[in-house]
Amino acid sequence: MTREGQDAGLIDLSRHISCWKGSLIPAAFAALVEGIRSEQARLDGKRFLVTLFRQEYDLDGLTEYVDFIEGFDDLPQARSFADAQADSLSREGGGTAPGRPLVRE
């Protein structure tokens, strides 16, 4: 956790994963980190995780999700898989943003 995050009560996500925007309270950030570690363990400790960011709007607001799709040891393989998933979503009407798989290290 950064010192700035402690002072403001929020942790800036872009300082940890450059394409993520927004901030989380420390407890939510800790849960996010624990979730990433759990997914890495489930995916056999793979270094590169392909994720899908989803936003759902309903009557009481916006809910955001990060789905962990697959893990890879090799960055080119992870990017190739993410691109193929994005192409598939585009063909199915899933669009490209949100809903575009991204590679996380």
Beta strands, then each sheet from edge to edge (+ up, - down):
strand 1: 11-12
strand 2: 23-24
strand 3: 48-58
strand 4: 61-72
strand 5: 102-104
sheet 1: 1+ 2-
sheet 2: 4+ 3- 5+
end
